[in-house]
Amino acid sequence: MAFTLDIIKPGEGSASRYSMEDGTYIIGRGQACPIQLPYPDVSERHALLLLRDGSASLQDLHSANGTFVNGSPIDDPVALRPDAVVQIGEVMLRVAPAEEEPEEEAQEPEAPRHDSALLDEEPQHQQHDPMAAVRRQVKEQIQKELISRLDIKRLTVAGVDKAGLEKQATDKIHEIVEQVRLAGKLPKGIEAAAIERDVFNEAIRLGPLEDLLADESVTEIMVNGPSRVYVERGGKLQLTDLQFLDDASVMAIIERIVSPIGRRIDESQPYVDARLADGSRVNAIIPPLSLTGPTVTIRKFAKKTLTVDDFIRFGTWTRNAAEFMKACVIMRKNIIVAGGTGSGKTTLLNLLSGFIPHGERIVTVEDAAELRLVQPHVVRLEARPPNIEGRGAVTIRDLVKNCLRMRPDRIIVGECRGGEALDMLQAMNTGHDGSLTTVHANSPRDVISRLETMVLMSGMELPSRAIREQIASAVDIVIHESRLSDGSRKVVAISEVTGLEGQQIVMQDIFSFRQTGIDENGKVTGVFRPTGAVPTFYEHLRSRGLNLDPAMFDPNQNREVRLERIGRE
């Protein structure tokens, strides 16, 4: 049934009228409130309005300044008569059933109007769920009761293991929900099992993020304070209807992420890089540095390890490019994967590492361990931040130096972004061929400039020519990957470093992607093909027991070529 909602805002003499349908609406200052009153004397979630079967009721949600009906404060739900006047702060409201139109003038019922001053604007992909506010309120009350009955922090300090803690929490939550249900206080349309799961996730796991982490279509999760959670699907950002209760709830989630891996976050160290158990990358930053509240960014790792065929199916590269890169890895060429943030560098590095023969000893060095290698002989090293006294930090550069003493056949550095670039180049030049790393850069040529800058960050006063000689001697292949305007990730260039002429490093593109346009669906169209240049090391393939048809490098040929072994490597 339709209702009318009249609102008289501060400083306005006349009422604004809005059409409403049956449903449950939170009234408050918060941006997530369906009926938003952005005034300082209105609480974040001030009151709950229930419209159903021609009747309206109102309940105060423990607001700071109270809710008044006909001049009297209310605590319990109150039925609203059509002439009742509601006061919230300085705002006056009146709710009444809409008058029915005469039959001959009957029109299609008008959809509820979302005025920008009344309702928070929602993304087009979302439909407002009238029960979402009620679920949040019920969940909040059960969580408060759980905290009063079960001291989770005390149990953790007392040494209760994870399984025991989860069982105690599950039993206690079930007990509370059953009591609420038997007392008839669980609103209709809310499933007890769903509430139990949500409260458990909030208390023990990662709260509202659990469902997003389980959703394989979500590639990135961004929490901008407790009331705004965005996700990336198909390369596009979307606002979800998920919310945390408050800043403390977000902080609790951050603590659960960073504590198991020995990281910390507090006012003295208000930002942190971490990882989840599945290797997903996490960054968190909190006030006072973040003005929007605790902010968390999670870049998910695919549960299924991507293969060459997956990359070909996604259009990231072609079969011939994959076979060429497989040959480069087997021939122990030093490879740098370059690209911007979120372009897929780490995923591509993980794929390339799969080409390394299983009989080799691999040492990986990362800020937060993300790589998942399939070889049996892998040693994983992870950097460590300073402790609360500012001591004990172990940097990527320290680990790169140390791994040279660990008899590695291959060194894989998750990302070079500082002075460790010099140590990496020296390792490549001193018998550790076949090393791999990633670098943030805008093009293959830009990789050279970035490497020069990072070498200078090591504090060594080296002349520019000496640095370039090191780079030209150490780096063999640069793969540049990019995230395009439609959200797709593509390898846009595979380049070879051929040497140094004068003061300039010489490079040649072996494969490149040329964008031709955008189709009717907004997808980028283009061609990834060889440039016609043949790598300088092609003649050495046969000496390594490998055979690669030179037709692979002919831009006029359009057939797939496979790498073949002609003898033992």
C-alpha positions as CSV (number, residue, x, y, z in Angstrom):
1,M,0.0,0.0,0.0
2,A,1.2,3.6,-0.8
3,F,2.0,6.2,1.8
4,T,2.9,9.9,1.7
5,L,5.7,11.2,3.8
6,D,5.7,15.0,4.5
7,I,9.0,16.5,5.6
8,I,9.5,20.1,6.9
9,K,13.2,20.8,7.0
10,P,14.9,23.5,9.1
11,G,14.4,27.0,7.6
12,E,11.6,25.9,5.3
13,G,7.9,26.9,5.9
14,S,6.3,24.4,3.5
15,A,6.5,20.6,3.5
16,S,8.1,18.4,0.8
17,R,6.0,15.3,0.0
18,Y,7.3,11.9,-1.1
19,S,5.6,8.7,-2.1
20,M,6.5,5.6,-0.1
21,E,5.6,1.9,-0.4
22,D,5.3,-0.8,2.3
23,G,8.7,-1.5,3.7
24,T,11.2,-0.8,6.5
25,Y,13.2,2.5,6.4
26,I,16.0,3.8,8.6
27,I,15.9,7.5,9.3
28,G,19.2,9.2,10.1
29,R,22.1,11.3,9.0
30,G,24.2,8.4,7.6
31,Q,24.6,8.2,3.9
32,A,23.3,4.6,3.9
33,C,20.0,5.6,5.5
34,P,17.1,5.3,3.0
35,I,15.6,8.4,4.6
36,Q,18.5,10.7,5.0
37,L,18.3,13.8,7.1
38,P,21.8,15.4,6.9
39,Y,21.7,17.6,10.0
40,P,24.0,17.6,13.0
41,D,21.3,17.0,15.6
42,V,20.2,13.8,13.8
43,S,22.0,10.6,14.7
44,E,23.8,8.4,12.2
45,R,20.9,5.9,12.5
46,H,18.2,7.8,14.4
47,A,14.9,6.0,14.0
48,L,13.2,3.0,12.3
49,L,10.0,3.6,10.2
50,L,7.9,0.5,9.4
51,L,5.1,0.8,6.8
52,R,2.9,-2.2,6.4
53,D,-0.7,-3.0,5.4
54,G,-1.9,0.6,5.7
55,S,-0.4,1.2,9.2
56,A,2.8,3.0,10.2
57,S,5.0,2.6,13.3
58,L,8.1,4.3,14.5
59,Q,10.9,3.3,16.9
60,D,13.8,5.3,18.2
61,L,17.2,3.6,17.6
62,H,18.9,4.9,20.8
63,S,19.6,8.2,19.2
64,A,21.5,11.0,21.0
65,N,18.7,13.6,20.9
66,G,15.7,11.3,21.0
67,T,12.6,10.9,18.7
68,F,9.3,12.7,19.6
69,V,5.8,12.0,18.5
70,N,3.3,14.7,19.2
71,G,5.8,16.3,21.5
72,S,6.5,13.2,23.7
73,P,9.7,11.2,23.5
74,I,9.4,7.5,22.5
75,D,11.5,4.4,23.4
76,D,9.4,1.5,22.3
77,P,7.7,1.2,18.8
78,V,4.7,3.6,18.5
79,A,1.9,3.4,16.0
80,L,1.5,6.6,14.0
81,R,-1.9,8.0,13.4
82,P,-2.4,9.9,10.2
83,D,-2.4,13.2,12.1
84,A,0.7,12.4,14.2
85,V,3.6,14.8,14.0
86,V,7.1,13.3,14.4
87,Q,10.0,15.5,15.4
88,I,13.7,14.4,14.8
89,G,16.0,17.2,15.7
90,E,14.7,20.3,14.0
91,V,13.0,18.2,11.2
92,M,9.2,17.6,11.3
93,L,7.7,14.6,9.6
94,R,4.1,13.3,9.0
95,V,3.3,9.8,7.6
96,A,-0.2,8.9,6.2
97,P,-1.7,6.4,3.8
98,A,-2.0,7.9,0.3
99,E,-5.4,8.8,-0.8
100,E,-6.8,6.6,-3.5
101,E,-7.5,8.1,-6.9
102,P,-11.0,7.8,-8.4
103,E,-11.4,4.8,-10.6
104,E,-11.8,6.7,-13.8
105,E,-8.6,8.6,-13.1
106,A,-6.7,5.6,-11.8
107,Q,-3.1,5.6,-13.1
108,E,-0.3,3.2,-12.8
109,P,1.1,3.4,-9.2
110,E,4.2,5.7,-9.2
111,A,7.4,4.1,-8.1
112,P,8.9,5.4,-4.9
113,R,10.7,8.6,-5.6
114,H,14.3,8.9,-4.5
115,D,14.8,12.6,-4.0
116,S,18.5,13.5,-3.6
117,A,17.8,15.4,-0.4
118,L,15.8,12.5,1.1
119,L,17.3,9.2,-0.1
120,D,20.9,8.3,-0.6
121,E,21.6,7.8,-4.3
122,E,22.2,4.2,-5.1
123,P,24.1,2.7,-8.0
124,Q,22.0,1.5,-10.9
125,H,23.1,-2.1,-10.4
126,Q,21.6,-2.2,-6.9
127,Q,18.0,-2.4,-5.8
128,H,17.1,-1.1,-2.4
129,D,16.4,-4.0,0.1
130,P,13.8,-2.8,2.6
131,M,14.9,-5.5,5.1
132,A,18.6,-4.7,5.0
133,A,18.2,-2.0,7.7
134,V,16.3,-4.4,9.9
135,R,18.9,-7.1,9.5
136,R,21.6,-4.7,10.4
137,Q,19.7,-3.6,13.5
138,V,19.0,-7.2,14.6
139,K,22.6,-8.2,13.9
140,E,24.0,-5.3,15.9
141,Q,21.8,-6.2,19.0
142,I,22.9,-9.9,18.8
143,Q,26.6,-8.9,18.5
144,K,26.3,-6.7,21.6
145,E,24.7,-9.6,23.5
146,L,27.5,-11.9,22.3
147,I,30.2,-9.5,23.5
148,S,28.5,-9.4,27.0
149,R,28.4,-13.2,27.2
150,L,31.6,-14.2,25.5
151,D,34.9,-12.4,26.0
152,I,36.6,-13.3,22.7
153,K,39.8,-11.3,23.4
154,R,40.2,-13.0,26.8
155,L,39.8,-16.4,25.3
156,T,42.4,-15.5,22.6
157,V,44.9,-14.3,25.2
158,A,44.2,-17.4,27.3
159,G,45.4,-19.6,24.4
160,V,42.2,-21.1,23.2
161,D,42.9,-22.4,19.7
162,K,41.0,-21.3,16.6
163,A,38.8,-24.3,16.4
164,G,37.8,-24.1,20.1
165,L,37.1,-20.3,19.8
166,E,35.0,-20.8,16.7
167,K,33.0,-23.6,18.4
168,Q,32.3,-21.5,21.5
169,A,31.3,-18.6,19.4
170,T,29.0,-20.7,17.2
171,D,27.3,-22.3,20.2
172,K,26.8,-18.9,22.0
173,I,25.4,-17.2,18.9
174,H,23.0,-20.1,18.2
175,E,21.8,-19.9,21.9
176,I,21.2,-16.1,21.6
177,V,19.4,-16.3,18.3
178,E,17.2,-19.1,19.5
179,Q,16.2,-17.1,22.6
180,V,15.3,-14.1,20.3
181,R,13.3,-16.4,18.0
182,L,11.4,-18.2,20.8
183,A,10.5,-14.8,22.3
184,G,8.9,-13.8,19.0
185,K,11.4,-10.9,18.6
186,L,13.0,-12.1,15.3
187,P,11.3,-10.1,12.5
188,K,9.5,-11.9,9.8
189,G,11.6,-12.4,6.6
190,I,14.8,-12.8,8.5
191,E,16.3,-16.3,8.6
192,A,17.9,-17.3,11.9
193,A,20.6,-19.3,10.1
194,A,21.6,-16.3,8.0
195,I,21.8,-14.0,11.1
196,E,23.9,-16.6,12.9
197,R,26.3,-16.8,9.9
198,D,26.6,-13.0,9.7
199,V,27.2,-12.5,13.4
200,F,29.8,-15.3,13.4
201,N,31.7,-13.8,10.5
202,E,31.6,-10.4,12.2
203,A,32.8,-11.7,15.5
204,I,35.4,-14.3,14.5
205,R,36.2,-13.9,10.8
206,L,36.1,-11.0,8.4
207,G,32.5,-9.9,8.8
208,P,30.8,-8.6,5.6
209,L,33.9,-9.3,3.6
210,E,33.5,-13.1,3.9
211,D,30.8,-13.3,1.2
212,L,32.9,-11.0,-1.1
213,L,36.0,-13.2,-0.6
214,A,34.0,-16.2,-1.6
215,D,32.6,-14.5,-4.7
216,E,34.8,-15.5,-7.6
217,S,33.5,-12.6,-9.8
218,V,35.0,-10.1,-7.3
219,T,38.7,-9.3,-8.0
220,E,39.2,-6.4,-5.6
221,I,37.5,-5.2,-2.4
222,M,37.7,-1.6,-1.1
223,V,36.4,-0.6,2.3
224,N,36.2,3.1,2.7
225,G,35.1,3.4,6.3
226,P,32.3,1.4,7.8
227,S,29.5,2.5,5.5
228,R,31.1,2.3,2.0
229,V,32.3,-1.0,0.6
230,Y,33.2,-1.2,-3.1
231,V,34.2,-4.1,-5.3
232,E,35.7,-4.6,-8.7
233,R,33.9,-6.9,-11.1
234,G,35.0,-7.3,-14.7
235,G,37.4,-4.4,-14.3
236,K,34.6,-2.0,-13.1
237,L,34.0,-0.5,-9.7
238,Q,30.6,-1.2,-8.0
239,L,29.2,0.0,-4.7
240,T,27.7,-2.8,-2.5
241,D,25.0,-2.6,0.1
242,L,27.3,-4.2,2.7
243,Q,28.2,-2.2,5.8
244,F,30.1,-2.5,9.1
245,L,28.6,-1.4,12.3
246,D,31.2,1.3,13.1
247,D,34.9,2.1,12.8
248,A,35.7,-0.3,15.7
249,S,34.3,-3.2,13.6
250,V,36.5,-2.4,10.7
251,M,39.5,-2.1,13.0
252,A,38.7,-5.5,14.5
253,I,38.8,-7.0,11.0
254,I,42.1,-5.4,10.2
255,E,43.6,-6.8,13.5
256,R,42.4,-10.3,12.5
257,I,44.2,-9.9,9.2
258,V,47.5,-8.5,10.3
259,S,48.1,-10.3,13.7
260,P,48.6,-13.9,12.4
261,I,51.5,-12.8,10.1
262,G,53.2,-10.7,12.8
263,R,52.2,-7.3,11.5
264,R,50.7,-4.5,13.6
265,I,48.7,-1.3,13.0
266,D,48.1,1.5,15.5
267,E,48.6,5.2,15.8
268,S,52.4,4.9,15.7
269,Q,52.2,2.7,12.6
270,P,48.9,3.7,11.0
271,Y,49.3,1.7,7.7
272,V,50.3,-1.8,6.9
273,D,50.7,-4.3,4.0
274,A,49.6,-7.8,4.7
275,R,48.1,-10.9,3.1
276,L,45.3,-13.4,3.6
277,A,45.8,-17.1,4.0
278,D,45.1,-17.6,0.3
279,G,47.7,-15.1,-0.8
280,S,45.4,-12.1,-1.4
281,R,47.2,-8.8,-0.9
282,V,45.9,-6.5,1.8
283,N,46.6,-2.8,2.5
284,A,45.1,-1.0,5.5
285,I,45.4,2.6,6.6
286,I,43.6,4.1,9.6
287,P,43.0,7.5,11.2
288,P,44.6,10.0,11.6
289,L,46.1,9.4,8.2
290,S,42.8,8.3,6.7
291,L,40.1,10.9,7.0
292,T,37.3,8.6,5.9
293,G,37.9,6.1,8.7
294,P,39.7,2.8,8.6
295,T,40.3,1.9,4.9
296,V,41.1,-1.6,3.6
297,T,42.0,-2.6,0.1
298,I,42.1,-6.3,-0.7
299,R,43.4,-7.5,-4.1
300,K,42.2,-11.1,-4.4
301,F,44.2,-13.9,-5.7
302,A,42.2,-16.3,-7.9
303,K,41.4,-19.5,-6.1
304,K,42.2,-21.4,-9.3
305,T,45.8,-20.8,-10.6
306,L,45.6,-19.4,-14.0
307,T,47.2,-21.3,-16.9
308,V,48.5,-20.3,-20.3
309,D,45.2,-21.4,-21.9
310,D,43.3,-19.2,-19.5
311,F,45.5,-16.2,-20.6
312,I,44.8,-17.0,-24.2
313,R,41.1,-17.4,-23.6
314,F,41.0,-14.0,-21.8
315,G,42.9,-12.4,-24.7
316,T,45.8,-11.4,-22.5
317,W,48.3,-12.8,-25.1
318,T,48.5,-15.4,-27.9
319,R,49.8,-19.0,-28.0
320,N,52.9,-17.9,-29.9
321,A,53.8,-15.3,-27.3
322,A,53.3,-17.9,-24.5
323,E,55.6,-20.4,-26.4
324,F,58.2,-17.7,-26.9
325,M,58.2,-16.7,-23.2
326,K,58.4,-20.4,-22.2
327,A,61.5,-20.7,-24.4
328,C,63.0,-17.5,-22.7
329,V,62.4,-19.0,-19.2
330,I,64.0,-22.3,-20.1
331,M,67.0,-20.6,-21.7
332,R,67.4,-18.7,-18.3
333,K,66.8,-15.2,-19.7
334,N,66.4,-12.5,-17.1
335,I,62.9,-11.2,-17.3
336,I,61.2,-8.1,-15.9
337,V,57.4,-7.9,-15.9
338,A,56.3,-4.2,-16.0
339,G,53.0,-2.4,-15.8
340,G,50.8,-0.1,-13.7
341,T,49.0,-0.8,-10.5
342,G,46.4,-3.6,-10.9
343,S,47.6,-4.5,-14.4
344,G,48.2,-8.2,-13.4
345,K,52.0,-8.2,-13.0
346,T,52.1,-10.6,-10.1
347,T,49.7,-13.0,-11.8
348,L,51.8,-13.0,-14.9
349,L,55.0,-13.5,-12.9
350,N,53.4,-16.5,-11.2
351,L,52.5,-17.9,-14.6
352,L,56.1,-17.4,-16.0
353,S,57.5,-19.1,-12.9
354,G,55.6,-22.2,-13.8
355,F,57.8,-22.6,-16.9
356,I,60.9,-23.1,-14.6
357,P,62.1,-26.8,-14.7
358,H,61.2,-28.7,-11.5
359,G,64.8,-29.7,-10.9
360,E,65.9,-26.2,-10.0
361,R,66.2,-24.5,-6.5
362,I,64.1,-21.3,-6.5
363,V,64.2,-18.6,-3.8
364,T,61.4,-16.0,-3.8
365,V,61.6,-12.7,-2.0
366,E,58.5,-10.7,-1.4
367,D,57.0,-8.0,0.9
368,A,54.0,-10.1,1.5
369,A,54.2,-13.7,0.2
370,E,51.8,-14.0,-2.7
371,L,53.4,-16.2,-5.3
372,R,52.3,-19.8,-5.5
373,L,54.9,-21.9,-7.3
374,V,54.2,-25.5,-8.3
375,Q,57.9,-26.6,-8.2
376,P,58.9,-28.9,-5.3
377,H,62.1,-27.0,-4.4
378,V,61.1,-23.5,-3.4
379,V,62.3,-21.4,-0.5
380,R,60.0,-18.4,0.3
381,L,61.4,-15.3,2.0
382,E,59.2,-12.5,3.3
383,A,60.2,-9.0,4.5
384,R,59.5,-7.9,8.1
385,P,58.4,-4.4,9.3
386,P,60.0,-2.8,12.4
387,N,58.6,-3.7,15.8
388,I,56.9,-1.3,18.2
389,E,60.3,0.2,19.1
390,G,61.2,0.8,15.5
391,R,63.8,-2.0,15.4
392,G,64.1,-5.4,13.7
393,A,63.0,-4.5,10.2
394,V,64.2,-6.8,7.4
395,T,63.9,-5.2,4.0
396,I,63.6,-6.7,0.5
397,R,67.2,-5.5,-0.1
398,D,68.4,-7.4,3.0
399,L,66.7,-10.6,1.7
400,V,68.0,-10.3,-1.8
401,K,71.6,-10.0,-0.4
402,N,71.0,-13.0,1.8
403,C,69.5,-15.3,-0.8
404,L,72.7,-15.0,-2.9
405,R,74.3,-17.1,-0.1
406,M,71.5,-19.8,-0.4
407,R,72.7,-21.4,-3.6
408,P,69.7,-20.4,-5.7
409,D,69.3,-21.5,-9.3
410,R,66.6,-18.8,-9.7
411,I,65.8,-15.7,-7.8
412,I,62.3,-14.3,-8.0
413,V,61.7,-10.9,-6.4
414,G,58.0,-10.0,-6.1
415,E,58.6,-6.4,-6.8
416,C,61.6,-4.1,-7.2
417,R,60.8,-0.5,-6.0
418,G,63.9,0.7,-4.2
419,G,67.6,0.1,-3.7
420,E,67.2,-3.7,-4.0
421,A,67.2,-3.1,-7.8
422,L,71.0,-2.7,-7.7
423,D,71.4,-6.0,-5.8
424,M,69.0,-7.7,-8.3
425,L,71.0,-6.5,-11.3
426,Q,74.2,-7.6,-9.7
427,A,72.8,-11.0,-9.1
428,M,71.7,-11.3,-12.7
429,N,75.2,-10.3,-13.7
430,T,77.0,-12.8,-11.4
431,G,75.8,-16.2,-12.5
432,H,72.1,-16.1,-11.3
433,D,70.6,-16.1,-14.8
434,G,66.9,-16.8,-15.2
435,S,65.8,-14.4,-12.5
436,L,62.4,-12.7,-12.6
437,T,60.9,-9.6,-11.0
438,T,58.3,-6.9,-11.5
439,V,58.6,-3.2,-11.8
440,H,56.0,-0.4,-11.9
441,A,56.4,1.3,-15.3
442,N,54.3,2.8,-18.1
443,S,56.2,1.2,-21.0
444,P,59.2,-1.1,-21.7
445,R,61.4,2.0,-22.3
446,D,60.2,3.5,-19.0
447,V,61.5,0.3,-17.3
448,I,65.0,1.4,-18.0
449,S,64.5,4.8,-16.5
450,R,62.8,3.3,-13.4
451,L,65.7,0.9,-12.9
452,E,68.2,3.8,-13.1
453,T,66.3,5.7,-10.5
454,M,66.0,2.7,-8.2
455,V,69.7,2.0,-8.4
456,L,70.4,5.6,-7.4
457,M,68.1,5.0,-4.4
458,S,70.5,2.4,-3.1
459,G,72.9,5.3,-2.1
460,M,75.7,4.2,-4.4
461,E,77.2,7.1,-6.3
462,L,77.4,5.4,-9.7
463,P,77.7,7.3,-13.0
464,S,74.8,7.0,-15.4
465,R,76.8,5.0,-18.0
466,A,77.9,2.4,-15.4
467,I,74.2,1.9,-14.4
468,R,73.1,1.5,-18.0
469,E,75.9,-1.0,-18.6
470,Q,74.7,-3.0,-15.7
471,I,71.1,-2.9,-17.0
472,A,72.0,-3.7,-20.6
473,S,74.1,-6.7,-19.4
474,A,71.6,-8.0,-16.9
475,V,68.1,-7.6,-18.4
476,D,67.1,-9.7,-21.4
477,I,63.3,-9.4,-21.8
478,V,60.8,-6.9,-20.6
479,I,57.1,-7.8,-20.7
480,H,54.7,-4.9,-20.4
481,E,51.2,-5.5,-19.2
482,S,48.4,-3.0,-19.1
483,R,44.8,-2.7,-17.8
484,L,42.8,-1.1,-20.6
485,S,39.8,1.2,-20.5
486,D,37.3,-1.7,-20.5
487,G,39.0,-3.3,-17.5
488,S,40.7,-6.1,-19.4
489,R,44.3,-6.9,-18.8
490,K,46.6,-7.5,-21.8
491,V,50.2,-7.9,-22.6
492,V,50.9,-4.9,-24.8
493,A,54.6,-5.5,-25.5
494,I,57.3,-8.1,-25.3
495,S,60.6,-6.4,-25.8
496,E,64.2,-7.6,-25.9
497,V,67.1,-5.5,-24.6
498,T,69.8,-5.9,-27.3
499,G,72.7,-3.8,-25.8
500,L,74.1,-0.4,-25.3
501,E,75.1,2.0,-28.1
502,G,76.8,5.1,-26.7
503,Q,74.8,6.3,-23.8
504,Q,71.5,4.7,-25.0
505,I,70.1,1.2,-24.2
506,V,68.8,-0.4,-27.4
507,M,65.5,-2.3,-27.3
508,Q,63.4,-4.0,-29.9
509,D,59.8,-5.1,-29.7
510,I,59.3,-8.8,-30.5
511,F,55.5,-8.8,-30.0
512,S,53.1,-5.8,-29.5
513,F,49.4,-5.1,-29.1
514,R,47.8,-2.4,-31.3
515,Q,44.4,-1.2,-30.3
516,T,42.0,-0.7,-33.3
517,G,38.9,0.6,-31.5
518,I,36.1,-0.2,-29.1
519,D,33.1,-2.4,-30.0
520,E,29.4,-1.7,-29.3
521,N,29.7,-3.4,-25.9
522,G,32.6,-1.0,-24.8
523,K,35.2,-3.8,-25.2
524,V,38.6,-2.8,-26.5
525,T,39.4,-4.4,-29.9
526,G,42.9,-4.8,-31.3
527,V,45.6,-7.1,-32.6
528,F,48.5,-8.7,-30.8
529,R,51.1,-9.9,-33.3
530,P,54.8,-10.2,-33.9
531,T,56.6,-7.1,-35.2
532,G,58.9,-9.0,-37.5
533,A,62.0,-8.6,-35.3
534,V,63.8,-11.9,-34.5
535,P,65.4,-12.1,-31.0
536,T,69.2,-12.0,-31.0
537,F,69.4,-15.3,-29.1
538,Y,67.3,-17.2,-31.6
539,E,70.4,-19.0,-33.0
540,H,71.2,-20.3,-29.5
541,L,67.9,-22.2,-29.1
542,R,69.1,-25.4,-30.8
543,S,72.2,-25.4,-28.6
544,R,69.8,-25.7,-25.6
545,G,67.9,-28.5,-27.2
546,L,64.9,-26.3,-28.2
547,N,63.3,-25.7,-31.6
548,L,61.1,-22.8,-32.4
549,D,59.7,-22.2,-35.9
550,P,60.9,-18.8,-37.1
551,A,57.5,-18.3,-38.7
552,M,56.4,-17.3,-35.1
553,F,58.1,-13.9,-35.7
554,D,56.6,-13.3,-39.1
555,P,53.7,-10.7,-38.9
556,N,52.3,-12.1,-42.1
557,Q,51.9,-15.6,-40.7
558,N,48.9,-16.5,-38.7
559,R,49.5,-20.0,-37.4
560,E,50.3,-21.3,-33.9
561,V,53.8,-22.5,-33.3
562,R,54.8,-24.8,-30.5
563,L,58.1,-25.0,-28.7
564,E,59.7,-28.4,-29.3
565,R,62.6,-30.2,-27.5
566,I,65.1,-31.8,-29.8
567,G,67.3,-33.3,-27.1
568,R,68.1,-33.1,-23.4
569,E,68.7,-29.6,-22.0
